[in-house]
Amino acid sequence: FQLMADLIKLEVFVAPHQAIEPEVAEKLCETHGFSFEREKREKGAGVHKVEEVFEEPEPEEDTPEDKLELRAPIITFMGHVDHGKTSLLDYIREARVAKGEAGGITQHIGAYSVTDNEGRPITFLDTPGHAIFSQMRARGADITDIVVLVVAADDGIMPQTVEAINHAKAAGKTIIVAINKCDREGADPMRAKTQLMEHDLTPTEFGGDTECVEVSAHTGQGMDELIELMGLQAEVLELRANPKANARASIIEASIQAGKGPTASVIVQTGTLKNGTAFICGPFSGKIKSMLDDKGKRIKEAGPGMPVEILGFSELPNVGDELVEMENERAAKKLSDERQSERRQQRLATPAKSRMEDILALAKGGEQKAKLQLILKTDVQGSVGAITGAIDEIESDKVEAKFIHAAAGAITESDILLASSADATVIGFNTKVEGKAVQAAKREGVEIKLYSIVYELIDTVKDAMLGLLEPEL
Ligand code: GDP
């Protein structure tokens, strides 16, 4: 009855067996001197702590030197179509089998590893080409360490060779040149080397710092030397990672396989993946059920630099997404739920990349000159030089225009991906935009500007570069 009376004082009217709201119970306790509030706060703090576990672990920074170990370099082959990228990748893979390194039938898991004569591991991405390279970068998975630029000795430098050079340079990658098809009649490696100099890749034998190797995917000529060079460059780059850190890996391939469910291949960046590791990958969670290496062997652990196929995804992840080890499955699942609901809300908002006009705002803030990154596609080769020349002549204290790629042809998806990864604006002069490029531009938030009058094009760039001087007057 005392309780009933108290409840009435609180203006709560209930029958004797009726349940009361938790808040009312709290108030009731307080009137009798129980400090419910404090307990609640402590409990609240407890809940908060549990919430924190659901956050994705941050990448490790400033790892102590003694914890870092050398890891395999990740190599991507690039170059013009038919210059021999696939043949070279196959040659290296088969040479490994011939050496007896493979434990079983070689599996295509998106990448493979070999060891050079010094015993250093080297990892190759199976999908050659600059489009996938920039696509991965645009998604934040910049995993390639070294680019092998393949140039056919009989063909020399072709338009896609130039594209590849520009994609690799925009990404700041070390480039090794493989001059392929040297077995062919009509092969002219010297001409290829001279052409490379026109693209700021001066071969070491001409006093520059670009390593060039004459090879043949058919006879195997020069292949040992090429592989040794990769090992050496990897040492120069001091590629190291902590195998004991919280694991992170990048998705390089993903597919649904009959009887297996969603499967994905990854390359481990840091830490070590193990059977049973719980993870988050983009909006999806999972737990490693089993792992296969590139030789089709079941493995229990995969450390930095190693490619591995994983079973245990709840859904198919995206190529380029990062898999991050979580403390346990529950935390991974909770974070996945949160991310999925966030995505549903954000679906309509496309992230906008920096636009030409924004360069002004950028430049105003900083001491250094802002870089206006441009990609130019034109109707004919002749316009390329004319337009880049005119824009290079524009003088501005605050902004520097830089062409990361300029060529004749339509605006392609590959151009958009390069623009997205390098935060560049795409300019088209008397050229069209391919359908796939339009979609990619929308998806990636890349700005495309089209012109048919050369002065209009140059004036717009000039305005963007000089307009910023006004506010200071
Ligand atoms: P990709 O498009 O760059 O991947 O080129 P591929 O590897 O598919 O090679 C294109 C063609 O060139 C194929 O017919 C190959 O057999 C051939 N090829 C590749 N490398 C060599 C080589 O070193 N010597 C000769 N003679 N032909 C080659």
Boltz pocket constraint, residues with backbone or C-beta under 6 A from the ligand:
constraints:
  - pocket:
      binder: B
      contacts: [[A, 79], [A, 80], [A, 81], [A, 82], [A, 83], [A, 84], [A, 85], [A, 86], [A, 87], [A, 88], [A, 128], [A, 180], [A, 181], [A, 182], [A, 183], [A, 184], [A, 215], [A, 216], [A, 217], [A, 218], [A, 219]]
      max_distance: 6.0
